[in-house]
Amino acid sequence: MKRNIPAYIVMPRNAPKVKIQAVEGYNAKITLCEPTLKARRETLEKIAKKTGAYVVHPFNEPKVIAGQGTSAMEMIEDIGDLDAICAPIGGGGLMSGTCIAARSMLPNVRLFGAEPKGADDAYQSLKKGKLIPQNNPKTICDGLLTSMGENTWNILKDHLEDIITVSDEEVVTAMKLIWERMKIIIEPSCATPLAAVLTPKFRELENIETIGIILTGGNVDLAKLPF
């Protein structure tokens, strides 16, 4: 609101309270809707029609994908050569941007997505070679519940070597490790890439020594920690 441009944000009713409060802290105008893709789309369309606001998709918008790709760009600029990069996948915006940025800077880097087993539409899509929508996801990773978009899917299917799925128990273990050893507050969704690289499946891969992991969020309700 620094430029006095109002922001209208559509959020599902079951969004964590800490995330709703964070958005309110930026003086955005929140509209809550039912936690379905159809409800979000219809609510968004009504608000856009009523206010004339420009619609920015949270992950399928090319400019959002480009912006999220700067995380990988900055990591590579700071660290240099990497054998592999792993990031979480929800709608796929961050992973798509990571793929584009990383491929342009490190053509031979191996790219992996991380996803909870209870919300594995990206894994199923890559396995079957077509976009599979999310269906009744059940996981503590509330930031990774949405389905991918056409734009993100078309990028991911061309660049990812694999998507590694992890259980909620593995996510909690990774989350605790970062809290306790690195002293960084992260949310469950953020812990999925570390959980992925700690799996036997990933650790059995050859010629991978230097790994870049993108940590994505720390929206945690301290009264509802999963451990």
Buried (B, 14 or more C-beta within 10 A) or exposed (E): EEEEEEEBBBBBEEBBEBBBEEBEEEEBBEBBBEEEEEBBEBBBEEBBEEEEBEEEBBBBBEEBBBEBBEBBBEBBEEEEEBBBBBBBBBBBBBBBBBBBBBBEBBEEBBBBBBBBBBBBBBBBBBEEEEBBEBEEBEBBBBBBBBBBBEBBBEBBBEBBEBBBBBBBEBBBBBBBBBBEEEEEBBBBBBBBBBBBBBBEEBEEBEEBEEBBBBBBBEBBEEEEEBE
